[in-house]
Amino acid sequence: MATASTVKLKLLIDKKGNKVLFAEASKDFVDFLFYLLSLPVGTVVKLLKQKSLVGALGKLYESIENLNESYIQPNQNKNTLLNPTNPLFATEVPLLLTDNQESNTRKVYLCPRNYQHVADIPNVACPHCKVVMNIETSIVKSVAANTGAVADGGFVKGVVTYMVMDDLEVKPVSTITSITMLNKFNVKDVGALEERVVEIGINEGLKLLKASLECKNVLTGVFLGNKL
């Protein structure tokens, strides 16, 4: 990674068509893209509120924010909808969309009498004995069952470079796939192609998330400003 909060991406651009054909990406960027699929809807809305979220979800989110606590069931918490817990370890993906105050280790809560159930938030009533679940504990990182080795984190292995298409389709890079892609785009003049390295931080990450919900030429839209 370029810094603790950025990753690099190499774009192959068709200058005549003003279009990103595809990008070469490391494990960090691919992990980030796959991480987007794990984000709860409430987190997506929260992240994009300042990016003029299109649609009614923004208003729905504001409705929950403004709803008086007296209307909420006693066993419910508005925070579970407004700030849902991401299902993945924050340390296992590039921290592009992680709230600065989110813990690097995910916490869960146990019942002091019965350890058969866990809760994402504290002070939930145990479904077995109805006692408040407030014993804080951490989720252990995954360990390979056969080798006992701790995984590197994230989703994909870092031993290869990955190709990311304009519509965010991901596949491992090989000489054959690169040539196939150039043929697919009917590239006749290699001189019309440009390689450009870009750094992706929080702002670019948010733009990628927003564009992925609005169009299919995501990389072109974000880095060339040419949405179709």
ABEGO torsion letter per residue (X at the ends): XABAABBBBBBBBBAAAGBBABBBBBAAAAAAAAAAAABBAAAAAAAAAAAGBBEAAAAAAAAAAABBAAABBAABBAAAAABBBBABBAAABBBAABBAABBABBBBBBBAABAABBBABBGBBBAAAGBBBABBBBBBBBBBAAAGBBBAEEABBAABBBBBBAAGBBBBBBAAAAAAAAAAAGBABAAABBBBBBBBBAAAAAAAAAAAAABABAAAAAAAGBBX
